[in-house]
Amino acid sequence: MELHALDIAIIVAYLAVTILLGLWVSKRASKDLDSYFLGGKTIPWYILGVSNASGQFDITGTMLLVYWCFAYGLKSVWLPWVWPTFNQIFLMMYLATWLRRSNVLTGAEWIRTRFGEGRGANLAHISVVVFALITVVGFIAYAFKGIGKFADILLPWNLEPNTYALIILLITSVYVVKGGMHSVVLTEVLQFAIMTVASIAVGLIAMAHVSPEAIDAVVPEGWRTLWFGWKMDAQWTGAFEMIQGKIAEDGMSLFSIFFGLMLFKGIFASMAGPSPNYDMQRVLATRSAREASLMSATVNVALYFPRYMLIAGLTILALVPLQDTLVQMWGAAVQADKTPDFEQILPVVIQHPVIPIGLTGLLLAGLLAAFMSTFAATVNAGPAYVVNDIYKRFINPQAPNKTQVRMSYVISIAVVIIGIAFGYQAENIHGITMWIVGGLYGGYVAANLLKWHWWRFNGYGFFWGLIAGIAGALSAPYLQAHFWPGTNTLYAFPAIFAFSLLGSVAGTLLSRAEDEEVLKGFYKTVRPWGFWGPIRAKVMAEDPNFQPNQDLGRDVFNIVVGVIWQIVLVTLPIYLVLRQPSGIVVSLVILAITSITLKKTWFDRLPPKEAA
């Protein structure tokens, strides 16, 4: 792709400003680990919320979401539940408050507040570190694959996709490794502003250039429908008939079963709390329990409207103005005995002349920003688990702050290198995504669900549950390839979950309960609801003024309302771009009703401002 001088200037200016900002704030980050990984817990909640939204506005995921929107239409709104995206609602309603009350640096350090200092706690601690590092490496490989595909089409040099990805990752690592959390958050706010402007502009351009009638002439019946039956019920014919084969390959044709698995997995995964990555880090970086909930709410408000304006805009530009280009490109791949790469819709659309000079540069800068945000947040989250939870705790507890921060630099670089190595082995974005959310997260759920809600659960149970889950997740791709080929990795979730649950329960019941003082301290500090009867009775006997958490019913109600609220935040921009008046009106009405309800049942009942 040949870029205009103005577009090149915008991209170069953006990259220069990002790196300079990261280096400028590096002195603040080098004080100690708390400053490096959590920004000293001084960053306002709304800034952290925008930063978190920016980190989730990743280019790799956006490429996948554009393909899903193209292939599945309005039904693609449900597919991000595979992560699940509604985990932000669980965090917003109660889990962010519980997590922030622990006042720790990492998810592994949190283990001590729940299981104490014994051998079982140490094993649980180490297992969290292992899981966190595997997750970070997986997400770096995921980002590597996406940015390589993106750059291969859009950048003018004839390099391999993996070579492009390597260069861009190394540039991003410069400011991430040096600047820590302050650098990540500051640059992510800039990146989010650029991406929001570019996304809304693309949506408006698509609305101006493509009529509803032109869309209807291309898409199959039911493409505009949000609801679904037993099957996906979207049969592509004509020019884009080849997509039907990809839909079958995705393993989502029996959509009712797939949806049920997403919901089953999503509820348990959300109740388990955030995995040890940048999402958890943003919660721990807030100044209070109240601000942790508000930060999670900001992610929902900030992320979905601009992101889905972009996704819908790119989709309909691909469907109509770029129809011949895509058919020719995918047909050439078939003739060359290669699998068409439907995940490249996004970069192909950006090359089209309908995107004007200047906006092309802004959009490319914004998409690079989206990539850099996710990559930066992922890399910044990982090394804390090695430095704080292994080196500082078990090897050198008296290490000076400068030594700890310098070691963080080294670990960050090592994690990036390992992630890149795995990225070279990956085949496509969809495959990595499904392994992460269906396999790896499946192994995380059981142990982390029980740690919040069952008093008897102990460190040994956590260790064996998480190790069993990790083993199941790592073996899932092999088992899928040899025993149930052609299915989606999410179908392995029930088996991985059951295996992990068995390890969790067996490990717990075959060992002693945790120290009673540790359990009482955790219960009094975090104040969870669940199966805490014996501990609750002892806490209240010692402190008759203690108020146990009676909010289970209200939290469940708020989650249901919140999920509906989140869905319409997604559907509204899509209906706007498609110019579907009935959908716009219904979305606005539901948005108003759910917002007013949550104001009364959630916002007005948040912890007071002074609550830690």
VMD Tcl script that draws the C-alpha trace (Angstrom):
set ca {
  {0.00 0.00 0.00}
  {1.36 3.44 -0.94}
  {0.64 6.04 1.71}
  {0.37 9.77 1.11}
  {3.05 11.93 2.74}
  {0.44 13.38 5.12}
  {-0.60 9.91 6.28}
  {3.02 8.90 6.84}
  {3.66 12.11 8.79}
  {0.68 11.41 11.08}
  {1.86 7.87 11.81}
  {5.49 8.92 12.44}
  {4.37 11.80 14.68}
  {2.16 9.47 16.69}
  {4.92 6.89 17.20}
  {7.42 9.60 18.19}
  {5.03 11.21 20.72}
  {4.16 7.82 22.24}
  {7.78 6.81 22.80}
  {8.76 10.24 24.14}
  {5.82 10.24 26.57}
  {6.80 6.83 27.84}
  {10.41 7.84 28.42}
  {9.37 11.16 30.00}
  {7.42 9.49 32.78}
  {9.96 6.70 33.36}
  {11.47 8.46 36.40}
  {8.15 8.29 38.23}
  {7.91 4.59 37.42}
  {11.37 3.73 38.74}
  {10.72 4.59 42.42}
  {9.52 1.13 43.46}
  {7.35 -1.80 42.31}
  {4.14 -0.10 43.42}
  {4.95 2.88 41.21}
  {6.13 0.71 38.33}
  {3.19 -1.70 38.20}
  {0.30 0.25 39.81}
  {1.29 3.91 39.32}
  {1.51 4.36 43.09}
  {-2.30 3.97 43.31}
  {-2.64 7.68 42.59}
  {-4.21 7.60 39.11}
  {-7.90 8.72 38.98}
  {-10.48 6.02 38.29}
  {-11.78 7.59 35.08}
  {-8.24 7.72 33.64}
  {-7.68 4.09 34.57}
  {-11.06 3.22 33.03}
  {-10.18 4.86 29.72}
  {-6.77 3.17 29.88}
  {-8.40 -0.21 30.47}
  {-10.84 0.38 27.60}
  {-7.92 1.31 25.37}
  {-6.10 -1.86 26.35}
  {-9.16 -3.90 25.30}
  {-9.53 -1.99 22.00}
  {-6.89 -4.21 20.45}
  {-6.18 -4.50 16.74}
  {-6.04 -8.31 16.78}
  {-9.44 -8.60 18.41}
  {-10.85 -5.90 16.13}
  {-9.73 -7.83 13.06}
  {-11.52 -10.89 14.42}
  {-14.66 -8.90 15.33}
  {-14.81 -7.38 11.81}
  {-14.68 -10.87 10.33}
  {-17.38 -12.06 12.74}
  {-19.62 -9.08 11.93}
  {-19.07 -9.66 8.20}
  {-19.86 -13.40 8.37}
  {-22.53 -13.52 11.11}
  {-24.15 -10.06 10.92}
  {-26.05 -8.85 13.99}
  {-25.66 -12.27 15.62}
  {-21.95 -11.47 15.99}
  {-22.98 -9.27 18.92}
  {-23.16 -12.46 21.02}
  {-19.80 -13.91 19.99}
  {-17.59 -11.74 22.28}
  {-19.33 -13.50 25.17}
  {-16.74 -16.19 24.50}
  {-14.21 -14.03 26.41}
  {-16.72 -13.17 28.16}
  {-17.13 -9.42 27.70}
  {-19.81 -9.31 30.40}
  {-17.16 -10.05 33.02}
  {-16.85 -6.26 33.17}
  {-20.42 -6.16 34.48}
  {-19.58 -8.58 37.31}
  {-16.56 -6.42 38.15}
  {-18.62 -3.26 38.02}
  {-21.35 -4.62 40.30}
  {-19.31 -6.21 43.08}
  {-16.09 -8.09 42.22}
  {-13.90 -5.01 41.67}
  {-14.88 -3.86 45.16}
  {-13.95 -7.24 46.68}
  {-10.64 -7.37 44.82}
  {-9.56 -3.80 45.65}
  {-10.20 -4.27 49.39}
  {-7.27 -6.73 49.42}
  {-4.85 -3.81 48.79}
  {-2.16 -5.96 47.10}
  {0.12 -5.62 44.06}
  {-0.69 -8.78 42.06}
  {-3.15 -11.64 41.90}
  {-0.53 -13.99 43.32}
  {0.10 -11.71 46.29}
  {-3.68 -11.71 46.85}
  {-3.36 -15.44 47.60}
  {-1.75 -14.62 50.97}
  {-4.81 -12.67 52.07}
  {-6.94 -15.76 51.39}
  {-4.68 -18.70 52.27}
  {-2.01 -17.26 54.58}
  {1.66 -18.27 54.60}
  {1.72 -22.08 54.79}
  {2.92 -24.63 52.28}
  {-0.46 -24.84 50.57}
  {-0.52 -21.06 50.22}
  {2.97 -21.09 48.72}
  {1.97 -23.75 46.19}
  {-1.16 -21.74 45.29}
  {1.00 -18.63 44.99}
  {3.40 -20.32 42.56}
  {0.55 -21.79 40.50}
  {-0.91 -18.31 39.98}
  {2.47 -17.05 38.79}
  {2.70 -19.94 36.30}
  {-0.82 -19.29 35.02}
  {-0.20 -15.53 34.76}
  {2.98 -16.02 32.73}
  {1.32 -18.53 30.39}
  {-1.53 -16.06 29.90}
  {0.83 -13.17 29.17}
  {2.80 -15.25 26.68}
  {-0.45 -16.36 25.01}
  {-1.68 -12.78 24.66}
  {1.65 -11.61 23.24}
  {1.45 -14.41 20.64}
  {-2.14 -13.32 19.92}
  {-1.04 -9.69 19.46}
  {1.96 -10.76 17.37}
  {-0.22 -12.67 14.92}
  {-2.70 -9.81 14.53}
  {-0.23 -7.00 13.98}
  {1.69 -9.10 11.44}
  {-1.43 -9.67 9.33}
  {-2.36 -6.02 9.63}
  {1.06 -4.73 8.60}
  {1.48 -7.22 5.76}
  {-1.26 -5.56 3.73}
  {-0.90 -1.95 4.80}
  {2.80 -1.24 5.06}
  {4.70 -0.58 1.81}
  {7.78 -2.79 2.29}
  {7.87 -6.39 1.07}
  {8.53 -8.04 4.41}
  {7.07 -11.17 5.92}
  {4.11 -10.63 8.32}
  {6.14 -12.04 11.21}
  {8.99 -9.64 10.41}
  {6.63 -6.67 10.54}
  {5.25 -7.93 13.83}
  {8.74 -8.35 15.28}
  {9.73 -4.78 14.40}
  {6.54 -3.21 15.79}
  {6.71 -5.23 19.02}
  {10.30 -4.18 19.61}
  {9.43 -0.48 19.10}
  {6.52 -0.74 21.51}
  {8.65 -2.53 24.09}
  {10.96 0.49 24.36}
  {8.47 2.71 26.19}
  {6.58 -0.10 27.94}
  {9.61 -1.64 29.63}
  {11.09 1.70 30.62}
  {7.98 3.57 31.71}
  {5.87 1.06 33.65}
  {2.23 1.78 34.58}
  {2.49 5.58 34.34}
  {3.82 5.23 30.80}
  {1.19 2.67 29.83}
  {-1.76 4.69 31.19}
  {-0.61 8.03 29.77}
  {0.00 6.66 26.29}
  {-3.22 4.63 26.38}
  {-5.30 7.75 27.01}
  {-3.67 9.37 23.95}
  {-4.20 6.18 21.96}
  {-7.86 5.95 22.98}
  {-8.53 9.54 21.88}
  {-7.01 8.87 18.45}
  {-8.88 5.59 18.06}
  {-12.22 7.11 19.06}
  {-11.97 9.92 16.49}
  {-10.90 7.50 13.76}
  {-13.62 4.96 14.62}
  {-16.50 7.43 14.55}
  {-15.16 8.91 11.29}
  {-15.12 5.46 9.64}
  {-18.67 4.80 10.78}
  {-19.87 8.11 9.34}
  {-18.06 7.49 6.04}
  {-19.68 4.07 5.74}
  {-23.11 5.59 6.38}
  {-22.49 8.19 3.68}
  {-21.29 5.73 1.02}
  {-23.40 2.59 1.51}
  {-27.20 2.52 1.47}
  {-29.31 0.00 3.43}
  {-30.61 -1.32 0.11}
  {-27.07 -2.02 -1.11}
  {-26.34 -3.99 2.07}
  {-29.52 -6.04 1.74}
  {-28.59 -6.95 -1.83}
  {-25.40 -8.67 -0.62}
  {-26.09 -10.24 2.78}
  {-28.10 -13.45 3.37}
  {-31.52 -13.49 4.96}
  {-31.33 -13.11 8.73}
  {-28.01 -11.22 8.63}
  {-29.68 -8.12 10.14}
  {-31.40 -10.15 12.88}
  {-30.03 -10.23 16.42}
  {-31.88 -13.38 17.46}
  {-31.09 -16.94 16.43}
  {-32.53 -20.45 16.38}
  {-31.03 -23.90 16.79}
  {-28.53 -23.13 14.04}
  {-26.85 -19.93 12.92}
  {-29.35 -19.68 10.01}
  {-27.15 -17.51 7.80}
  {-26.62 -19.18 4.43}
  {-24.23 -17.25 2.20}
  {-24.72 -17.69 -1.54}
  {-23.40 -15.94 -4.63}
  {-20.12 -14.01 -4.55}
  {-19.39 -14.63 -0.88}
  {-20.49 -18.28 -0.82}
  {-16.97 -19.35 0.25}
  {-17.60 -17.85 3.71}
  {-20.02 -20.71 4.44}
  {-17.10 -23.10 4.65}
  {-15.31 -20.86 7.13}
  {-18.44 -20.68 9.32}
  {-18.52 -24.47 9.44}
  {-14.80 -24.52 10.28}
  {-15.35 -22.08 13.16}
  {-17.46 -24.72 14.88}
  {-20.36 -22.37 15.64}
  {-22.99 -23.66 13.22}
  {-25.02 -25.26 16.04}
  {-25.31 -21.86 17.59}
  {-27.71 -22.70 20.41}
  {-25.19 -25.19 21.81}
  {-22.32 -22.76 21.30}
  {-24.30 -19.95 22.93}
  {-25.14 -22.19 25.88}
  {-21.44 -23.02 26.32}
  {-20.52 -19.33 26.16}
  {-23.12 -18.48 28.80}
  {-22.19 -21.42 31.04}
  {-18.50 -20.66 30.82}
  {-19.03 -16.91 30.96}
  {-21.00 -16.88 34.22}
  {-18.51 -19.07 36.06}
  {-15.51 -17.25 34.57}
  {-16.96 -13.88 35.55}
  {-17.71 -15.05 39.11}
  {-14.11 -16.27 39.34}
  {-12.90 -12.70 38.91}
  {-10.40 -11.26 36.44}
  {-7.51 -13.41 35.36}
  {-4.07 -12.15 36.43}
  {-3.55 -9.69 33.58}
  {-3.92 -5.96 32.89}
  {-7.64 -5.98 33.78}
  {-6.87 -7.09 37.34}
  {-3.95 -4.66 37.46}
  {-6.21 -1.68 36.70}
  {-8.54 -2.70 39.56}
  {-5.64 -2.98 42.01}
  {-4.28 0.40 40.84}
  {-7.43 2.33 41.85}
  {-7.47 4.48 44.99}
  {-10.44 2.81 46.74}
  {-13.07 0.10 46.49}
  {-15.60 2.66 45.24}
  {-13.27 3.83 42.48}
  {-12.57 0.22 41.46}
  {-16.27 -0.24 40.63}
  {-16.47 3.12 38.85}
  {-13.37 2.27 36.83}
  {-14.98 -0.96 35.62}
  {-18.15 0.93 34.65}
  {-16.06 3.40 32.64}
  {-14.68 0.55 30.53}
  {-18.21 -0.33 29.34}
  {-19.16 3.28 28.61}
  {-15.91 4.21 26.85}
  {-15.23 1.06 24.83}
  {-18.28 -0.18 23.00}
  {-19.74 2.76 21.10}
  {-16.58 3.84 19.23}
  {-15.32 0.30 18.74}
  {-18.54 -0.93 17.16}
  {-18.87 2.20 15.02}
  {-15.52 1.12 13.55}
  {-16.44 -2.57 13.26}
  {-19.80 -1.90 11.61}
  {-18.30 0.76 9.32}
  {-15.49 -1.48 8.10}
  {-17.93 -4.37 7.65}
  {-20.34 -2.61 5.32}
  {-17.51 -0.97 3.37}
  {-16.16 -4.49 2.81}
  {-19.58 -5.89 1.87}
  {-20.42 -3.36 -0.83}
  {-17.61 -1.15 -2.25}
  {-14.95 -3.84 -1.76}
  {-17.01 -6.87 -2.80}
  {-15.09 -7.52 -6.05}
  {-11.70 -6.97 -4.39}
  {-12.38 -9.46 -1.62}
  {-13.89 -12.07 -3.92}
  {-10.86 -11.82 -6.21}
  {-8.40 -12.05 -3.29}
  {-10.12 -15.02 -1.65}
  {-10.68 -16.74 -5.01}
  {-6.97 -16.43 -5.81}
  {-6.15 -18.09 -2.50}
  {-8.48 -21.00 -3.29}
  {-6.95 -21.41 -6.76}
  {-3.49 -21.47 -5.18}
  {-4.72 -24.28 -2.88}
  {-4.55 -21.98 0.15}
  {-7.18 -21.20 2.77}
  {-8.67 -17.71 2.29}
  {-7.75 -15.42 5.17}
  {-11.02 -13.76 6.16}
  {-9.33 -12.08 9.12}
  {-7.67 -9.63 6.69}
  {-10.90 -7.78 5.91}
  {-9.94 -4.87 8.15}
  {-6.58 -3.99 6.55}
  {-7.99 -4.48 3.03}
  {-10.77 -1.95 3.66}
  {-8.35 0.70 4.90}
  {-6.62 0.67 1.50}
  {-9.83 1.64 -0.29}
  {-10.00 5.20 -1.71}
  {-13.25 5.81 0.18}
  {-11.05 6.46 3.25}
  {-9.65 9.96 2.54}
  {-6.04 11.15 2.86}
  {-5.30 12.20 6.40}
  {-8.00 9.98 7.86}
  {-6.10 6.96 6.52}
  {-3.05 8.06 8.50}
  {-5.18 8.79 11.58}
  {-6.90 5.42 11.31}
  {-3.61 3.57 10.87}
  {-2.16 5.47 13.82}
  {-5.28 4.63 15.81}
  {-5.09 0.94 14.98}
  {-1.41 0.90 15.82}
  {-2.44 2.66 19.03}
  {-4.98 -0.08 19.72}
  {-2.34 -2.72 19.24}
  {0.22 -0.89 21.34}
  {-2.31 -0.36 24.14}
  {-3.08 -4.06 24.48}
  {0.52 -5.12 24.10}
  {1.72 -2.49 26.57}
  {-0.85 -3.43 29.19}
  {-0.09 -7.15 28.80}
  {3.68 -6.75 29.08}
  {3.40 -4.40 32.06}
  {1.21 -6.89 33.94}
  {3.43 -9.96 33.54}
  {6.80 -9.23 35.17}
  {5.24 -8.24 38.51}
  {4.48 -11.92 39.08}
  {8.12 -12.92 38.73}
  {9.72 -9.99 40.56}
  {7.19 -9.44 43.36}
  {5.90 -12.99 43.79}
  {9.03 -15.09 43.20}
  {12.21 -13.01 43.50}
  {11.13 -10.63 46.26}
  {9.18 -13.19 48.28}
  {11.37 -16.30 48.05}
  {14.84 -15.20 46.90}
  {15.76 -11.68 48.04}
  {13.13 -10.04 50.28}
  {15.51 -7.14 51.06}
  {16.24 -6.27 47.42}
  {16.53 -2.47 46.89}
  {13.82 -0.79 44.84}
  {16.21 -0.06 41.97}
  {17.20 -3.72 41.77}
  {13.54 -4.78 41.65}
  {12.69 -2.31 38.89}
  {15.75 -3.26 36.85}
  {14.83 -6.91 37.18}
  {11.35 -5.95 35.93}
  {13.01 -4.59 32.79}
  {14.81 -7.90 32.22}
  {11.71 -10.03 32.84}
  {9.63 -7.82 30.53}
  {12.11 -8.34 27.71}
  {12.22 -12.10 28.35}
  {8.42 -12.37 28.33}
  {8.24 -10.47 25.03}
  {10.83 -12.75 23.44}
  {9.02 -15.92 24.54}
  {5.66 -14.52 23.39}
  {7.13 -13.70 19.96}
  {8.52 -17.23 19.69}
  {5.04 -18.68 20.29}
  {3.57 -16.12 17.87}
  {5.75 -17.55 15.10}
  {4.11 -20.96 15.69}
  {0.48 -19.73 15.66}
  {-1.62 -20.17 12.51}
  {-4.48 -17.67 12.92}
  {-6.15 -15.27 15.35}
  {-9.34 -17.30 15.74}
  {-7.42 -20.38 16.84}
  {-5.37 -18.52 19.47}
  {-8.47 -16.72 20.74}
  {-10.45 -19.90 21.20}
  {-7.56 -21.64 22.96}
  {-7.15 -18.73 25.38}
  {-10.83 -18.27 26.20}
  {-12.01 -21.86 25.87}
  {-8.97 -23.78 27.06}
  {-6.68 -21.65 29.19}
  {-9.45 -19.69 30.93}
  {-11.35 -22.93 31.39}
  {-8.53 -24.14 33.57}
  {-8.64 -20.95 35.61}
  {-12.32 -20.88 36.50}
  {-12.95 -23.60 39.11}
  {-10.20 -22.72 41.59}
  {-10.80 -19.00 41.34}
  {-14.56 -19.38 41.70}
  {-14.19 -21.39 44.90}
  {-11.64 -19.05 46.48}
  {-14.27 -16.30 46.79}
  {-17.29 -18.31 47.79}
  {-16.32 -21.37 49.90}
  {-14.67 -20.96 53.29}
  {-13.26 -24.52 53.40}
  {-11.37 -24.12 50.12}
  {-7.63 -24.01 50.83}
  {-4.25 -23.44 49.18}
  {-3.76 -27.11 48.28}
  {-7.16 -27.16 46.60}
  {-6.29 -24.02 44.67}
  {-2.94 -25.45 43.57}
  {-4.26 -28.81 42.39}
  {-7.32 -27.22 40.78}
  {-5.28 -24.69 38.82}
  {-2.56 -27.16 37.83}
  {-5.21 -29.64 36.64}
  {-6.88 -26.84 34.67}
  {-3.60 -25.70 33.09}
  {-2.78 -29.30 32.13}
  {-6.22 -29.69 30.56}
  {-5.84 -26.42 28.66}
  {-2.38 -27.28 27.33}
  {-3.58 -30.71 26.16}
  {-6.81 -29.39 24.59}
  {-5.34 -28.52 21.14}
  {-3.81 -32.02 20.82}
  {-6.98 -33.78 21.96}
  {-9.12 -31.62 19.68}
  {-6.93 -32.36 16.67}
  {-6.88 -36.14 17.25}
  {-10.26 -36.95 18.80}
  {-12.79 -34.27 17.82}
  {-11.42 -32.43 14.77}
  {-13.55 -29.70 13.24}
  {-14.99 -28.53 16.56}
  {-14.41 -25.32 18.45}
  {-12.00 -25.34 21.42}
  {-14.80 -23.92 23.58}
  {-16.41 -27.38 23.43}
  {-13.52 -28.58 25.60}
  {-14.43 -26.14 28.39}
  {-16.86 -28.42 30.32}
  {-14.27 -31.21 30.46}
  {-11.45 -28.86 31.50}
  {-13.70 -27.23 34.09}
  {-14.76 -30.60 35.52}
  {-11.16 -31.82 35.67}
  {-10.08 -28.62 37.43}
  {-13.07 -28.76 39.82}
  {-12.19 -32.35 40.75}
  {-8.61 -31.29 41.51}
  {-9.85 -28.33 43.55}
  {-12.29 -30.30 45.71}
  {-10.02 -33.32 46.16}
  {-7.02 -31.17 47.05}
  {-9.12 -29.30 49.60}
  {-10.83 -32.23 51.33}
  {-7.62 -34.29 51.52}
  {-5.81 -31.53 53.44}
  {-6.41 -29.37 56.49}
  {-8.49 -26.20 56.43}
  {-6.63 -22.90 56.47}
  {-5.83 -21.14 59.71}
  {-9.00 -19.74 61.23}
  {-7.45 -16.32 61.86}
  {-6.50 -16.01 58.19}
  {-10.03 -16.89 57.10}
  {-11.61 -14.45 59.55}
  {-9.25 -11.70 58.44}
  {-10.09 -12.31 54.78}
  {-13.83 -12.44 55.44}
  {-13.81 -9.22 57.48}
  {-11.69 -7.35 54.91}
  {-13.21 -8.51 51.61}
  {-16.75 -9.21 52.91}
  {-17.84 -11.70 50.20}
  {-21.15 -13.51 50.02}
  {-21.27 -17.28 49.57}
  {-20.71 -20.34 51.73}
  {-18.98 -18.65 54.66}
  {-21.39 -19.67 57.46}
  {-18.91 -21.04 60.06}
  {-16.48 -18.14 59.59}
  {-19.28 -15.56 59.54}
  {-20.62 -16.90 62.86}
  {-17.20 -16.61 64.53}
  {-16.56 -13.11 63.17}
  {-19.94 -11.90 64.41}
  {-19.40 -13.54 67.80}
  {-16.19 -11.54 68.19}
  {-17.60 -8.34 66.67}
  {-21.43 -8.04 67.05}
  {-21.32 -4.78 65.04}
  {-19.93 -6.51 61.94}
  {-22.36 -6.35 59.02}
  {-22.15 -9.43 56.72}
  {-22.72 -9.03 53.00}
  {-26.44 -9.43 52.27}
  {-26.24 -8.14 48.69}
  {-26.41 -11.41 46.72}
  {-29.93 -10.77 45.43}
  {-29.26 -7.17 44.50}
  {-25.95 -8.08 42.83}
  {-27.64 -10.77 40.71}
  {-30.40 -8.33 39.70}
  {-27.82 -5.65 38.79}
  {-25.82 -8.14 36.75}
  {-28.87 -9.09 34.66}
  {-29.74 -5.42 34.09}
  {-26.09 -4.59 33.47}
  {-25.64 -7.27 30.82}
  {-28.69 -5.95 28.95}
  {-27.26 -2.42 29.31}
  {-23.94 -3.61 27.87}
  {-25.62 -5.37 24.93}
  {-27.45 -2.21 23.82}
  {-24.19 -0.25 24.08}
  {-22.99 -2.66 21.38}
  {-26.12 -2.81 19.23}
  {-26.74 0.96 19.14}
  {-23.66 1.91 17.05}
  {-24.25 -1.05 14.71}
  {-27.87 -0.04 14.10}
  {-26.71 3.56 13.52}
  {-24.21 2.55 10.86}
  {-26.72 0.17 9.23}
  {-29.36 2.94 9.40}
  {-31.91 0.61 10.97}
  {-34.42 2.99 12.69}
  {-36.35 0.37 14.65}
  {-33.14 -1.01 16.15}
  {-31.92 2.47 17.07}
  {-35.17 3.37 18.85}
  {-35.39 0.07 20.76}
  {-31.73 0.32 21.79}
  {-32.16 3.90 23.05}
  {-35.27 3.04 25.04}
  {-33.64 0.01 26.67}
  {-30.48 2.00 27.33}
  {-32.47 4.71 29.13}
  {-34.44 2.21 31.25}
  {-31.36 0.18 32.27}
  {-29.29 3.31 33.00}
  {-31.96 4.76 35.31}
  {-32.35 1.39 37.04}
  {-28.60 1.02 37.63}
  {-28.42 4.57 38.96}
  {-30.83 3.55 41.75}
  {-29.74 -0.03 42.40}
  {-25.98 0.20 41.82}
  {-24.48 3.71 41.76}
  {-26.43 5.04 44.74}
  {-25.32 2.01 46.80}
  {-21.58 2.10 46.09}
  {-19.18 2.16 49.06}
  {-18.60 5.67 50.45}
  {-15.79 7.76 48.99}
  {-13.53 7.29 51.99}
  {-13.79 3.46 51.87}
  {-10.47 1.83 51.06}
}
mol new
graphics top color blue
foreach p $ca { graphics top sphere $p radius 0.5 }
foreach p [lrange $ca 0 end-1] q [lrange $ca 1 end] { graphics top cylinder $p $q radius 0.2 }
display resetview
